Amino acid sequence: MLILGSILVQLLHLALVLAAAPLVIGLVRWLKARMMGRRGASPLQPWRDLLKLLRKRPVLAENASVISEVAPFAGFAATAVAVALVPSFARGMLLAPVGDLVLLAGLLALARMALALAGMDVGTAFGGMGAAREMSFSAFAEPALLLCVLTFAILAGTTNLDAVSATFHDGALGLRVSLGLAAVAMLAVAVAENGRIPVDNPATHLELTMVHEAMLLEASGRHLALWDYAAALRLTLWLALVAAVFLPFGAAPAGSGPLAWLVGLLAWAVKMGGLCLMLAGFESAVAKMRVFRVPEFLGAALLLALLAAALLFVSTGLA
């Protein structure tokens, strides 16, 4: 029965996240529009756009190789597998034993590599520029994420996300300065990984400031739908990851029943809605920084993550 329950939780989690990812993007856009005094499109609009694009055949450039055909599926698959490892409304999913934070970082890096290869494949100037910027930013973002993982591993004794969430949920660790520093660093990495303001503006098509969008200028039809869907899944993944680590309350424990799942679902919806509101408010209050300032932004996140890990080494006597 325990195995059947974990399988059911895993399937419900996948269905929930796959359905909610475009709604998360739509909700953030709608909240930003309302904060700026505009009516804004419906939160369901991203779903309508995806369904419209999925019905269209992609148009490939004459010099496009097989990379342009395979990369959208590879990027989407890597992101979908990563999403399956991050708990939402309940812990104890079927894939929980392999839900390692280092594996999660590797899957996100694989999806990023597929996107960068797709941007460079045709050989356009903007595609290469966006890929170069994306990989340059990742050189700062990935070490910061791994240092945050190191902080969690020192505190919880493991890098398994389910175990880390359960440990933080118990509250035995209390409030720690290291956790606060890791939280700020992780939020900065999440902003950069999703190409949100102030690192990038997903709503702009200004050639000299694009990062993520520059790599998608040659994508169309079903390929563009897969890239957009993967971007929505990535944002949902990061919000769910922040909720699982720093806001673990309400999640149904492993082996629980449908009633606990329902409570966990409501709690997850509230947490995701709150995080979307915070993201929309932050993006409405700040301006996009210059591209050359992004390494400084991510460098500060790396420094905070390093400081968090160093403080734990000193306080726990591991040094």
Buried (B, 14 or more C-beta within 10 A) or exposed (E): EEEEBBEBBBEBBBEBBBEBBBBBBBBBBBBBBEBEEEEBBEBEBBBEBBEEBEEEEBEBEEEBEEBBBBBBBBBBBBBBBBBBBBBBBBBBBBBBEEBBBBBBBBBBBBBBBBBBBBBBBBEBEBBBBBBBBBBBBBEBBBBBBBBBBBBBBBBBEBBBBBBBBBBBBEEEEEEBEBBEBBBBBBBBBBBBBBBBBBBBBBEEEEEEBBBBBBBBBBBBBBBBBBBBBBBBBBBBBBBBBBBBBBBBEBBBEBBBEEEBBEBBBEBBBEBBBEBBBBBBEBBBEEEBBEBEEBBEBBEBBBBBBBBBBBBBBEEEEEE
